[in-house]
């Protein structure tokens, strides 16, 4: 089973690369098990194919609602955009993330703002912009934009974790603890939320 799943994921990764290279959308294949759809969804999400991930997760939920479908439901609610987004929105958000990771916070800020302007119901660039503001010490702005992300999607785990970081840096330990609690309420298994919780302390 593990070898079969590994082969499937390799095939999905290859297909994703080919689809990206050709600028074509990747179609979720039929006939897979709920567990395979759940694993495929995570691979799709890592590659930036949010809507294919959404489709695969819904298939997992429908196929095994009381088993792996429960994990798929959490993943869908917490890690996939609440509303459908076009590939261009995801790619613009990734561009901003790469700028942020490279330390060019001003360029990242401009890119995330552009993404928000074009795609106002897409929560990820709000979350990343909040992280940029936290890094720059603009904590009021960080908390404001992160709250906007969470207004769009109250189950957005990364948004809650980023808000906890901003609150902690703003010497608001109670706010940080509350944000982490919300993240863990959405996904009790979130390693990011657990790490943030450990940083906040008792």
N, C-alpha and C positions, 0 to 999 in steps of 0.2 A: 504494500500500500504506500509506504514512504517513497520507494523508488518511483512508483507510478506518479505520485504527486509531485516529486522533484522533476520528473520529465515534463509534466504538464506545466509547471512553473517556468522551466527553461523555455518551453515552446511559447508560453505567453510572453515572456521577456523578449524573445526573438521577434515575435509578431509585433509587439509594441514598438520595438526599435525600427522595424520595417515600416510600420504605420506612420511613425513620427518622421522618418526619413522621406516618405512619400507624401506627407501631409494629409494622410487619409485617416478617417476614424476607424478605430478597432471595434469590430463587432464581437460581443460576448458569445462564445460558442454554446450550442445546445447540448443537452445530454450529460451534463456533469453532476456529480453528487453535491449535496449541500456543503459538505466540508471542502470540496474542491472549489466551489464558487466562493466560499469565504476566503480561502487562501488566494485565489485569483484576484479578488477584490482588493486585497492588501497590496498585491503586486501592481495592479492598475493604479491605485492611489499613489504609490511611490513613484510611478512613472508619469504622474500628472493627468491621468485619464479618469477624472472624477466621475463622469457620467457612466462610463463602463463599470467603474467600481460600484456605483449606485445600483446599476442593473444586476450585477453579480450578487451583491448583498441582498437585494430583494428576492432573488431566486433562492438564495440560501435560507432566508427567513421563511419563504413559502414552502420550501421542501422539507424543512425540519424545524418548525416553530418552537418546539419544546426542547431541542438539543442545541446543535451548533447555531441554529437560527437565533438563539438568544444572544450569543456573542456577536453575530452579524448585526443584530438590531442595535446593540451598544455602539458598535463601530460606525454604523450608518448615522446614528444620531450625533455622535461625538466627534467624528473625524472626517466626515464628508460634508461639504457645504449644504446648508439647509435647503437652499434653492438651487435648481440646475444652473450651471455656468458653462459658458462657451470655452473652448480650449485656449483662445486668445487671453482670456482673463487669468487663467491658471499660469500661462507662460509669462505674462506680465508680472504676476506675483512672484514667480520663481526668479525672474530677472532682478527684482527688488531684493529678494532674499539673498541672492548671490552677491549683490552689491553690499548688503549689510554684513554678510559673512566675510567679505573682503575688507571690512573696516571703513567703507565709503558711506558713512551714515547720511550725509546730505543728499547724495545721489539716490540712496535707498528711500529716503523720505519723499523725494520728488516722485519716484516711481510708484511708491505705494499710494501717494495722493492721487496720481493720475489713474491708477487702477480703481481706486474708490470712486473717483469722479465718473469713470466710464461704467463701472459695475457696482452701484451703490448697495446692492443686496448680497454681495459676496463678502463674507465675514473675515476671510483669511488676511487680506491686506490691512484691514483695521487692526487685527491682532499683531501683525508684524510691524505696523507703524507704531503701535503702542510699545513694542519691544525696542524700537529705535529710540523713541522718546525717553524710555527708561534708561537706556545706555547714555543718552545725552544729558541726563539729569533733569529733563523737562517733565517732572512727575505729574503735575496737574494735567498737562496735555495727554500724557500717557494714560492716566486713569480715565480721562474723558473719552478718548478714542476706543479704549478697551471696553468701556461700558456700551459704546455704540455697537461693537462687535457682538457683545452678549445680548443686546436688545434684538439683534437679528437672529441669533441662535443661542438660546440660554443653555444648550447642552454642549457648547463649544469648549472642550476641555482645555485646549491650549490657551484660549482666551482667559479662562479662569486662572490658569497657572501664571500667565503673563501679568494678570492683574495682581496676583499675590506678590510677585516679584516687585512690581511698582509700589504696592502698599508697604512692603517691608523696607524698601529703599527710602520711602517717605516717612519712616518711623511710625507707621500705623500697623502695629503687630496684630491688633484685633481684626483689622480689615484684611490683612494677609491670611490669617487663620480662617476667616469666613470664606474667602475666595477659594482656598484649598479645600475646605469642606464641601463647597459647591462642586468643585472638580471631581472629588471622590464620590459625591452623590451621583454624579452623571456616570462615572466609570470607576467603580471601586478598585479595579485592577490597574489603574494608570500609574506607571512607574514614574512619570514626570511629576505627577501630583504628590506621590510618596516622597520623592526627592525634595520637592519644595517644602513639604510638611516637616521633613527632618531639618532643613535649613532654618525654618522658622522657630522650631523648638517648642517646648511646653508653654 
